[in-house]
Structure formats: structure tokens, C-alpha cells
Amino acid sequence: MGLNETPSANRLFIAFFGRRNAGKSSLVNAVTGQNLALVSDIKGTTTDPVYKAMELLPLGPVVIIDTPGFDDEGILGEMRVEKAKQVLNKTDIAVLVLDGEQNLDAPLPVEEELLALFKAKNIPFIIAINKNDSLPHTNANKCEPSEDKANVREHSCGSWLKNINEFVLSVSAKTGFNIDLLKEKITSLAVPREPTQRLVSDLIKPGDFVVLVIPIDKAAPKGRLILPQQQVIRDILDSGGTALAVRDSELEQTLHSIGKKCALVITDSQVFAEVSRIVPKEIPLTSFSILFARFKGFFETAVNGSYALDTLNENDNILICEGCTHHRQCEDIGTVKIPRLIKNHCKKEPVFSFCSGGDFSKDLSSYKLIIHCGSCMLNEREMQYRQNLAKEQNIPFTNYGIAIAHIQGILKRCIALFGEKQQEKV
């Protein structure tokens, strides 16, 4: 991702679903104006979801997703369908692509299953009947849109489709027929992406000095800051505040230099204990990870979930999740540092399992606790899905920063700046 690009987690996710050879990839290419997806007459050409971050005017920054055919067969086919189902957990708008060369007069099991999943997950969707160019001339305008949405469903595009209270549109990826209208309808379904919660700007005033503690160790990426640090800095600047980034080794000297001008210290969770010792009690303290728990909407869940760290028993299974995939260093926070902290805290030997990226099991019943990263790379829908899945199975759910603060006995201090309501829960 370039320095000036909108993070994927803050973009609208638009996914194209359908059976093999319905023309999903061709339609994705037509909508994006790019050869994003590989196109072939061979069934099952798209074997994994394909993601493209781009600007879709007039909508703005989006992620377009091309998915494998939902009717794929065999052992590998079932795995591909499962990958397509995983995409649903992050989809903001779905486009169901039908093959216009098929008989659409009767319900189609694959499409009906997808429609049921859209509705169950509350995903707004559009039905696009592709291959308009290949239909006989007399049928070429089937489902052609009119200004009156109600009339769209009255065209002879299949009796089962007439009962679907959504927009049905005849398109051609080959000729570009109705592609602009399809983009307009996608735009009309978009929910504004302005977050209801800010990262830090609601906690500071214009002119405030905010010190960011960023360790530069073996785990730090070469020559750049990680995404949570970038986003927090930008939010501080947007608020008229001053962001001072320092290593933990220079923190004490920096605080001494600016004195009472420091309004807030935000630290990487890995150095929580040392930073808490250095920062005077009268200066508010929190971490990037805690800010993201609040930003992503699972702050209270994560605070309550951290209490499970006090009740762990021998061989309890703990799932540690990261929303992205990266090369793990020798002192990786998820696979090394947090397990070590937990063992020292509970004086037991739990069993640790790990997952990253989109690999998040639907069956969480074997886990005593789930500890998630700050989720800067996951959008709100996917984090809500993961949190709800844990809640449905009664599995405590917390995140890196809150878990570390709880273990080190400083959680109450690190959430104090969020108000009395949160303090009472600790």
C-alpha cells in the first residue's frame, strides 16, 4: 500500500458472486476498467478470491473482490466454495451474477443459496444478468431497467426473480451494456464510510502534544511505520494536535523536555510496563491496540474478555489471531511474547493455537479464550463477524493491547481516558 492510499480496512468491500462461467471475472474487469481477473471459457478459472483496491468513481476508495464459482465441485471445489463463503464475512455490497444464457424461469439452487446468505448476513445486493450480448434480439432487453424500480421486475426475466425485492439488471461485460448503470446502483447501496468512532481525535484538543512510543527493534519493519501508527498520527494531525514519535529509549528525556505540555502518551503494547513506569500518573496513557479495539467497536467485549486470563487452567486452548500475514520474527508478539506473558501470569501451561489473515474457524468451541490483534487490516464487518461468532459460542474475546495491560496490572489506567463507563467495567 502506498503512503497516500486509503487503508483497505477503511474501504467499501464490493464482491461478485455466482456460479462458474456466469461471467463474474469479465464483469469485474468491465466495472473496474482493468484486466484485474483472469478470464477463460474453462469452468473454475478463478480458484481463489481476487482483491483489488481501487477508486471507483463516484463512490471513492473500494476493494473489488472476484470470487470462485459457488457451484464448484470435488474436494478442491468445496475448498474454493468455502473461500467464497469467507468473503461474505467482509462484504459490504454483493453483486450476484447470473448467466443470461441459462434458463432463468425456474429457481436455481446455487443462486438461491447465495441470496439466502446475503439476507442472513444483511448484505445489500444487486442481481446482474450477464451476457446480454449473446441473447436473441427479441430477448435482448429482458430486465432492461426503467426509471421505475418496480417495473424492472415486471420484465420476463424469470418468474422467481420477480419476487425478489432487489434491483435486477441485464448487463453485458463484453459490450459494456448497462455497466455504468450497474456502477450507479452499487453506489446507491453504499453506506457512508465515515466512522462513528474516531481513533484519538475525540480525546485531544487542537494544540495538544501527543507522544507516540514506537520501539525500533527486530520486529519493527524496515524503513517504515506500521499501519496503526500511521493512522493514529494522521488522526492527531487532522485534529490540530502535534504528534511526537519517539523510541521507548528516548521517552523519559522527551517527557522531561516538553513537561506539562504532554496531553497523552500512546505506546506500542509490547513496552507497556516500561512506559507505564516512566509516564507520570497525571498524564493519560493508552496503546495503539486499545485505540483500535475502540475504533473497531469491540472495546467493552475485549475488556470483559481479558478477565478470562485470570481463570486459565492447565492445557486450556487459547487462539491468538492476526488479521494480516507477515514474516514472523524471533520475538514475534503474537506467537512468542504474548504466550510467554500468559504463562508467567497464570503459572500454568496453556496450549496456544494461531491463525492469520482470513483463516478464522467457524467452530471456536475448543478455545477457552481468543486474543486478537488490533485488526487494522480487517474491516468493520469482518471484525463484527468474528466477535459475534465468539459471543454465540460463549468464548471470551479480547485483543493484544488489552490483554497485555490486564496482565501487567495497568488496564484501569490505560482505559481511564475513555470515561467512567469503561472504568466501571474493569
N, C-alpha and C positions, 0 to 999 in steps of 0.2 A: 504494500500500500504506500502510495506517495505521501509526502508530508502534508500536502494540502487536500488530500482526499477525505471524504466523509467516511468514518469507520463503518464497516459492514453492519455492525450491530445497530447502528442508527439509521440504516436504510430500510426502505419498504421491500419486503420479500415477495416476489411475484413468481409463482410456479405454474408450469404447464404439465398437465396430467392427461393420460389417456392410454389406449391400447397401442400395441406395436403397429407401426406403419400407418397410424392415423395422420401423421404429418406434424407431430409436435416439434421436432427439431427444425423442420422447414419453417414452421410458423414462428418459432423463437428467432430464427435468422431474419425473417421478414419484419418482425416487430422491432428488433434491435438494429436492423440495417447492417448487420455484420455476419460473417460466416462463423458464428460462435459455436454452433453444434454440427457435428459430423452428420451428413445426410446420405442415405442409401436406401435402395429398394429392398434390401435384405432385412428381414424382421430381427429386432433386437440389436440394432446398431448402437443405440445408446445403452451402455451397460452399467453406468454409474451416473448419479446426478451431476450435471454440469452447471457451475455457478459463474455468473459474470456480473461484476459490479460496474455500473454504468450510470449515465444521466439519461433518463427517459423523459423528454420534454412533452408536455409542460409539467410533468409530475416532479422531476428533480432526481436526486440520487436514489437508485434502486438496486436490488440484486435480482437478476433474472435467473430462473432455475429450469433447466430441461431435465426431465426425469425418465427413467427406464419405463418400458411398456408395462402397464399394470396387469396384462394378461400373459406375461412371460411364463414359460413352462420349465419343468425339470428342476433339479436340485439348484443349479446356478440361477435359473429363472426365479425360483422362490426367494433366493437371496437378493436378487435385483428388485423384486417387488417390495421386499422388506425395506430396502434402501429408499424406495419411493415413498413408502409409508412414513419413514422417519422425516422426510422433507415436510410432510404435513404439519409437524410439530412446530415449524418455524415460519409457515406460510401465512402471509397477511392477505393476499388475494390469489385465488386459484383460477386458472383457465382450463376448463375441461374441453379437450379437443376430440371431436368426433370425425370419423371418416365419412365424408359425404357420399362415397361410392357404395357404402353399405346400406342395407335396408334398415331405415330408421323408424319403421312403422310399429315395431314391437320393442318392448323394453330390452335393453342389453345388460346382462348381469354385471359385467365389468364396470360399466358406466354407472349403474345403479349403486354399486358398492362405493364408488368414489363420491357420488352425490350424498350418500348416507354419511360418509366420513366428513365431508365438508360441513354438513349440517351439525353433526355431533361435536365438531371442533369449532363451530361458529365462525367458519371461514367464508367471507363473501366470495362469490364466484360468477363467472361468465361461461356460457357454453358457446364454443366456436365450432361450427360445422365446416370443416376444411375441404379442399379440392372442389370448390365451386366451378373452377375452370373445366373440370372433366365431366360435369353433368350435362345431359342433353339440353338443348336450347330451351325447350319448353319447361324444364325443371330448374333452369339456371338461377332463377330468382327465388327459389324456395327459401323461406325465412329471411328474405331481404328486409332490412329494417325500415320502419317508418318512424315519423316523429312521435307517434302514439305508441308507447311501450306495450300497451295491452294488445294492440293489433299485431305486434311482432309474432306473438304466439299463435295467432289465428291462421298463419300460413301453413301449408300442408307439409310440415317438416317432421312428421311423426306424431301419432296421437299421444304417446306417452310424454313427449316433450311439451305438449300444450298445457299440461297440468303442472309444469314446473314454474314456480313464480320467480323466475330469474330471466335475465336477458339472453336470448338465443340469437346468434348472429351467423350468417353464412359468409364465409371468407375464402380467399384463395392465397395461399402462400406463394404460389407460382406467379400469378399475375398482379398481386398486390391489392386485389379486390377487397374493400372494406377493412384493410389493415389500419388505416388512420382512425376509422370509427372504432375498431377494437381497442386501440390505444386510448381513445377518448373515454370509452366505457370503463377501462381499467382505472383511469384517472378518477372517474366519478365515484368509484368504490373506495378510493384511498382515504384512510383516516389520517388527519394531520399528524406529522411525526414529532411535533414539539413535545418534549417530555413534560409530564405533570410535575415531576420532581427534578430538581437541579442537583448537580454533583456537590457544589460547595458555595455557589454564589448567594444562596439564601442564608448562609451562615456568617457572611462577612459584609463589610460596608466599603464603599468606594474610598480608596486611600489606605486601606488596611494592608499590613505586611503579613504575608503567609509564608512560612518556612516549610519547604518540602525536603524531607530527608531521603536521599536516594543513594543507597550503598552501591559502590562500584567494586564488585567482587567477581569471582569466576563465573557466577551465574548471570551477571549483567550482560546484555547483548552488546556486541562491539560497535562503538561509534554512534549509538542512538539511545533514546529513551523508550521504554515500553509504552503501550497504548494508554493504560490508565494514567500514567504520569503526564503524557501529552494532553489528554482530555481535561485533567484537573487544572493544568497550567492555563489552558485556553479558557476554561470557565472563570478562573480568577481574573484573567485579563479582561474578559467580557464584562466583568462586574466592576472594573475600575480599580481592582486591587493590584498589589505588587507581589509577584511570586519570586521567592529567593530559593533556589535549588542548591543544596549542599550535600556533601557526603556525611555520613554519621561521624566520621573522624573530625570534621570541622564544625559540627553542630554547636558545641559549647562555646566556641570562640565567636561564632556568628550571633548567637543569642546575646552574648555579652556586648557585642558591638551595637546591636540595634535596640537593646534594652526593652523598655516597656512598649515599644512600637510594635512588637510582635502580637498579632491578634489570634493566630492559630498555627499549630505545628501539625503537619500531615506526614506520616512516615511510612516507609515500607514495613510491612508486618514482621519481616524477618529480624529486625533490630528493635522491636517493640520494648523489650526490657531495658536495654541500654538507653534508648531515647527517653523513656519514661523517667529514668533516674536523672537525666540531665535537664529535662524541661521543668521549670518551676511549676508548682501546683496551680498557680493562678493563671497559667497560660493553657487554654484548651488544647487537647491532644486527641488525634484520631489517626486512622490509617487509610490508605488508598482503598484497600479491600473492604473496609467497613463503609466507606462512602459509596462504593459500588453496590453493596447489599441494599442500602437505602435507595439508590438510584434505580436498581432493577426491581424494586418492590418486594423484597423478601427480608427486610431488616428484622422485623419482630420475630418472624419464623426462625431466622438464624440465631438471634439472641436466645430464644427459648430452646432451640436445638442444642446450643452449646452446653446446657446442663447435663446432657447425656454423657459428657466426658467424665463426670464425677461418679457414674454408676457402671462403668465398664467392668466386665469380668474377663477371666482368662479365656482366650480363644474367641472372644466376640469378633465378628467380622465388621470391619469399617471400610466403606467405599470412599476413596478420595478421587475427585473428578476435576478435570481441567477442560475448559471449553475449547481450547486450541491444541494443536500438536506442535511440539518443538523438540529440539535435541536436548536431552536431559544431561545436566552437568553432575559432577561428583557430589555436590552438596545441594541437589535439587530440592526446592521447598516442599513439593508435594510428595515425592517418593522417599525422601531422606529426613529432612528437618522436622516436618510435622509428625511423622511416625515416631521419631526419637523423643519429641516433646511429650507426646501422648503416653508413651511407655514410662517416662520419668514421672509424669503426673499421676497416673493411676496405679503405678507399681505392679502392673500386670503385663501379660504378653498377648495383646490382641492380634488378630490376623488382618492384614491390610490387602485390599484389592484396589486396582487403579483403572481408570478409564479416561479417555481424552477425545476431543473433537465431538463428533456426532454419536459416538459409541456410548449410549446410555440405556441400560437394560430396562425393560418394562416390568420385570419381576425383581423387586427390591427386598423381598421377604426375608432373605438370608442375612440382611445387614442390621446391625444394631445402631449404626449412625452413618450419615452421609455428610462429607465435608467437601464443599465445592469451592472452586477458585472464585475470583472476583467477577467472572463472567463478562469481561469487557468485549469478548468476541461473539457472544451469543445475544440474539435479540430478545425483546421482552416476551414474545410468545413462547419461545423455547424455554426460557427460564421459568415462566409460569407453568408450563407443562411439566418440567422436572420437579418443581416444588409441589405441584398438585399430585403427581404420581407418588411422591414420598408421603404426602399427607394422607392419601387414600389408603396406604398400606401401613400407616402409623409408624413411620420411620423418621426419627428426628433428623432435621436438615439444617446445617449451618455452613459457614464459609471460613476460608483461611484466616482472615484477619480477626474475626470474632472468636474463633476457636483459640487462636494464639493469645489474644488478650485475656480470655477467660482462664486459660491455663496459667498465665503469668500474673493473675490476680489484679489486672488493671482494666477489666472490661467496663466497670461502672464509670471510671474516669474517662474512658475513651468514647463513651456514648453520651456523656453528660451534656455536651453542647447541642444535642438533638432535642432537648426538652425534658420536662418532668415525666411525661407519659412513658417514654422509653426507660428512664431511670427506675421507675417503679417496677418494671418487669424484670429487673436484674436482681 
